[in-house]
Amino acid sequence: MDRTSIINRIGIEYHTSNIENGEYSYIKAAGSKKNLIKALGGRVPEHYKLDIRFEDSDTVILVETKQNHLTSTDEDQLREYLLEERAINYGKKCICVLASILHDTIKVWKSAVDSEHLLPEETVLDTMAHYKSLFYMNKVNDREKVLKKTYALNELLHKMDIDEKLRSQFVGTILLYIKKIVQNEGASKIDNALREKLNAHWQMTSSEEIIAAIKNTLNGLLNDSDHKTKKIELLQNNILNNQKIKKLTLANWIEILNTVLMDIYKYIDADSSEGQDILNMFFIAFNKYTGKADKNQAFTPDHITEFMCRLTEVDRTKVVLDGTCGSGSFLVQAMVKEFADCSRGKTEAEAKALREIVSGSHIYGIEADENVYGLATTNMLIHGDGNSNIKLASLFDCKKFIETANPDIILMNPPYNAKPIGIPEAYKSTWGKAKESKEDPTKGFVFIQFLSDVIKEMNTNREKNGESHKEVKLAVLLPVSAAIGTSRLLTDAKKRMLENNTLEAVFTLPDEIFYPGASASACCMLFTLGRPHVNADKTAKETFFGYCKEDGFKKKKNLGRIEQFDSDGNSKWKAVEQEWLRLYWSKTAIDGLSATAVVDGNSEWLCEAYMKTDYNKLTESDFQQTINNYLAYLIREGKIHES
């Protein structure tokens, strides 16, 4: 990265040199050294020849280049140039860049050269337009405020008699409308002036016109989407054509729109990774409120989807599939992860092109329930599209769709109580009377067995075509009973999974992980599909087992399980997550936390069966809880009966 490259990248048309070698002299700009000293309040400058300066309207970019690694002395020098810039050209917005020629590294500051104004995500030199955009939208991410206001918004909708099952998708469509109207206004920040301007516009309309405007927004967003007609129909029939929503007065609509604008959208910078995470938290929060009415709903917590994305190493090169995608939590988290990776080492334009590839051809989902399918579509639109490859169908009818997707990673939380009537006969041939039962006796294994069979057939065809064998990472949430159950059907299901796939790891998750929805205890299983668990020489590698009962979250009334922070403001969950991943990656066994073991289909697939107890942490309540858990297990398995 030489000076010519830097000038061409930022924009040669903005380069403002006033001395030889393309440099910029603040003494010459001031008219004399005496004038510069006077402008600096009597301070004599040590440095006054800046390597490269750019200017466009009210924005300047100051670039100082160095041959080797960047030092604090270099920062001091750049800070001096910034002082001179402000003294000579008062009122300019300033971006300051230090660039290492030999090591091709940069450091970027906005408005001041200090730790508070350093932009750590700016690791690649970009264009003038990009740097100007850093000053445009004045939005900040405030996770705590959004969470509190989400609860308040839910109460507002309750007061307006909007059904719980409508609220998540309703606020999602409103958020999309707010985002669009703010963009149309060209607003540089969200403040009272913008609110008053929008209110004046809404006051001149009617409830029907606001609904029509939201419909037009959705129509535009889905313009290039597959199955657009069906998606529009679901969004309109399920939400905007609902009688209770049609009964909202203009005053109701303005109150809702103002709340979303000033209490939610204002505190989410959707162009940042953190903002995308907060958007997901906002959407999931409404799903939790809905979940209180249905204890069979298991909306996967955001931090668990993020953990599973890290576990499977999602990045911008991977195609991700969720065969039972629900509201789209896994797909959103995977897309957010891939979007963030698109920016790594890339300019804004390069990252944008990569993000279009991700949203268009890396995210695939399948959902059988029409209402939830609409929810997933809205969720993906809120996060920047990615909805095109979500299919309304049963997983078992989507073999060709999965083959077309050709996934590298599968993330899933299949239904634990699926009705056998919806499962193909081929998978029920050995079930006997269980075929007539109310729930899937494999506790969800049948869903991942189907995926395993699809990958197996894909590999058979690849071998015939002389192509390399494909391995797919599968992270799935299943009930603990699936891991420890000893029924014939469960044992057979586990044996079948190990015929063509490797069980890499199983993590026991915290109790009530789905609170306030489903009450099932769950574990996360990690498989490598396409690699048999037992090698040709009859050896098998050890499986890692993690005991992950504490995740740094606590139950809180009306808010679900809430992330906790230490006295320094650091997330307890982030520390826990890093420890879980560290133990897995290093395959380390620690008493009370983890273990490794060689297992087969007859084995228990849970850490508790293999890890050693850390006796230093045992209490009487731990002993009692263990007895209670074991008793509950015996009753559940029918080995003893309550009297």
Helices and strands as residue ranges (DSSP letters): H 3-10, G 12-14, G 20-22, E 24-25, H 26-30, H 33-39, E 49-50, E 52-56, E 59-66, H 72-88, E 93-100, E 105-110, G 115-117, H 128-133, H 143-159, H 164-185, H 192-203, H 207-221, H 228-235, I 236-240, H 243-246, H 250-259, I 260-264, G 265-267, H 273-291, H 302-311, E 320-322, H 329-342, H 348-361, E 363-367, H 370-382, E 390-392, G 395-397, H 399-405, E 409-412, G 420-422, G 425-427, G 432-436, H 445-464, E 472-479, H 480-484, H 488-500, E 501-508, E 522-529, E 543-547, E 553-556, E 560-563, H 572-586, E 594-597, G 607-609, G 615-617, H 620-636
